[in-house]
Amino acid sequence: MDYRVEYGTQTDPVLQARVEGIDASLRAKYEMTTEQSAVGVMDLRTGRLAMIHADRGEYAASIPKIAILLAYFELHPESREKLDPQVRHELGLMIKASSNEMAAKYSRVIGLKEIQRVLDSYQFYDRKHGGIWMGKHYGPSEERIGDPINDHSHAATVRQLIRFYLLLEQGKLVSPKASALMREIFASPDIPHDHIKFVKGLAGRDVQLLRKWGSWQEWLHDSAIISGPSRCYILVALTHHPKGDDYLVDLARAVDDVMGRE
């Protein structure tokens, strides 16, 4: 699975048309404009890719907590060999339960500039295209570094979130062992999923999700690796609308219908 997602990567015409059709139908249903949704799908079995507004920088709410996880393993090589059980659980709370307390605990120890340096080293952000930005501790904090393009404290693009999950799945974040540990933290079977967004949409289906969602006011997002019988794919959606969560529920169902039958 040596697929790549770069700025010149072409989308698959058939999958692109299907995803655009799903997005258009759901936007009509929830009275959303093209400025209020951005979507990406990547089939991890075949490398087929579809993206809508792939590089539009969005306020990302809690999704950049994935950057704290990445930076922790990048900067703590000893954890790749033996991860303290308490640290594992706390990072699981940060990712799967989206704990602001745990996110702030680890981001303050690492430092915002160092977290962003790690992101930049993987080219998850650049000043021309944007990408994943982690510029503020979660919860009360006076320290804030806005992203250079849109001045968001936390930002993401569809393309770079797809790249993050792709590299994670390929074992290319930090090292194969660190990537495997990060996938285990995303899974954290001792911590239940929040039954919202993609999880709600896929309830009752034989699928597993490694995901990070985000919610702040009307910025409502989800991102995941979704796997099950006959399918394994990345789904990312960023919305800015009061009905964004409903859109995400329906989007997950519709995309899974497509991916499960192909």
PEMONOR-V42885 format. One record per pair of residues at least 24 apart in sequence whose C-alpha atoms are under 6 Angstrom apart, sorted by the first residue. I is the first residue (numbers start at 1). J is the second residue. Records with the same first field share a line. If there is no record, write none. Layout:
I = J + J
This chain:
3 = 47
5 = 163
11 = 49 + 50
12 = 48 + 49
15 = 50
16 = 50
36 = 239 + 240
37 = 238 + 239
38 = 237 + 238
39 = 236 + 237
40 = 158 + 235 + 236
41 = 234 + 235
42 = 233 + 234
43 = 233
44 = 232 + 233
54 = 158 + 159
55 = 157
56 = 157
57 = 156 + 157
58 = 155 + 156
59 = 152 + 154 + 155
60 = 154 + 155 + 156
61 = 214 + 215 + 216
62 = 214
63 = 212 + 213 + 214
64 = 134
71 = 115 + 118
74 = 174
80 = 178
92 = 185 + 188
100 = 138 + 139
104 = 137 + 138
124 = 160
131 = 156 + 157 + 160
132 = 156
186 = 210
197 = 245 + 248 + 249
198 = 249 + 252
201 = 249 + 252 + 253
202 = 253
218 = 242
220 = 244
231 = 260
